[in-house]
Amino acid sequence: MIKDPKNRPLSPHLTIYKPQLNSMLSIMHRITGIVLFLGLLLLILWFLTMALGQASFNIFNSYMNSSIGRLILFGSLCGLWFHFFTGLRHLFWDFGIGFNLSWVKRSSYAVIISTILFIILSLIIGVLL
Amino acid sequence: MIFQSRKGGESNSHTGTESTNHWINQRVTSVLLLPLTIFFVFIFIRAIDKTFVEVLVIFQHPFNNLVALLFLLISVWHYRQGIEVVIEDYIHDIRIRNLTLRAFGIICWFLSIVILFSFISIYTMEI
């Protein structure tokens, strides 16, 4: 035990923590949350250029629809649905629902499956409809 | 009993009530974002490859305009709440921490103004 309060071990404890599905989903929730700022900025710029008129919108929209733009948007879409479902699970936990280990394991798989389903659903609606 | 959090004995202005409010507010924005995210993604994903006039028509519709406006505004504040927790977890130097927190506060206010300006302009724009 470290007695000095200024030298206590501080978060993150990832180096001494055994990787498991639950902890991986938890840290991925945080990482996707941080990285989604990029997607949020792109969206804000998209609407800003729209507000500024057709010329600026066409330029920015062509960036958004370039292969790199599409890749970032697709990454943001995946990150968003993942963060959505892990966040939803965190909300259930906040109300004390689904806290025992067997439910946590089940909801981990539910999060992954829902994320994949919603990514596919978004693409179907975006591309086909 | 003293309901006051002291983080490593550092002089931090955080009181228990403040942290509780922060926690509750973060849940409020999370719950608001649940329906907004679903609506926004499915509106946006059908607009992305359309022309300027078509996109403008979509976002001049009051429902779409309001959904997109609320989604972006609440996302910015949800981001601020989230990044504050991350900063408090990982930045241990109290001065750098407070500086980063303040910087994100300014960035979020700036982005909010940009969003408001954009959506009012889009809504009132004549094609």
Chai-1 contact restraints between the chains, C-beta under 6 A:
chainA,res_idxA,chainB,res_idxB,connection_type,confidence,min_distance_angstrom,max_distance_angstrom,comment,restraint_id
A,P5,B,G8,contact,1.0,0.0,6.0,A-B,restraint_1
A,P5,B,G9,contact,1.0,0.0,6.0,A-B,restraint_2
A,L10,B,H92,contact,1.0,0.0,6.0,A-B,restraint_3
A,S11,B,D89,contact,1.0,0.0,6.0,A-B,restraint_4
A,G33,B,G82,contact,1.0,0.0,6.0,A-B,restraint_5
A,F37,B,Y79,contact,1.0,0.0,6.0,A-B,restraint_6
A,L40,B,S75,contact,1.0,0.0,6.0,A-B,restraint_7
A,I44,B,I115,contact,1.0,0.0,6.0,A-B,restraint_8
A,F47,B,S118,contact,1.0,0.0,6.0,A-B,restraint_9
A,L48,B,V114,contact,1.0,0.0,6.0,A-B,restraint_10
A,L48,B,S118,contact,1.0,0.0,6.0,A-B,restraint_11
A,M50,B,I122,contact,1.0,0.0,6.0,A-B,restraint_12
A,A51,B,S118,contact,1.0,0.0,6.0,A-B,restraint_13
A,A51,B,S121,contact,1.0,0.0,6.0,A-B,restraint_14
A,A51,B,I122,contact,1.0,0.0,6.0,A-B,restraint_15
A,Q54,B,F52,contact,1.0,0.0,6.0,A-B,restraint_16
A,F57,B,F52,contact,1.0,0.0,6.0,A-B,restraint_17
A,F84,B,T37,contact,1.0,0.0,6.0,A-B,restraint_18
A,G87,B,S30,contact,1.0,0.0,6.0,A-B,restraint_19
A,L91,B,S30,contact,1.0,0.0,6.0,A-B,restraint_20
A,S122,B,V41,contact,1.0,0.0,6.0,A-B,restraint_21
A,S122,B,I45,contact,1.0,0.0,6.0,A-B,restraint_22
A,I125,B,F42,contact,1.0,0.0,6.0,A-B,restraint_23
A,G126,B,I45,contact,1.0,0.0,6.0,A-B,restraint_24
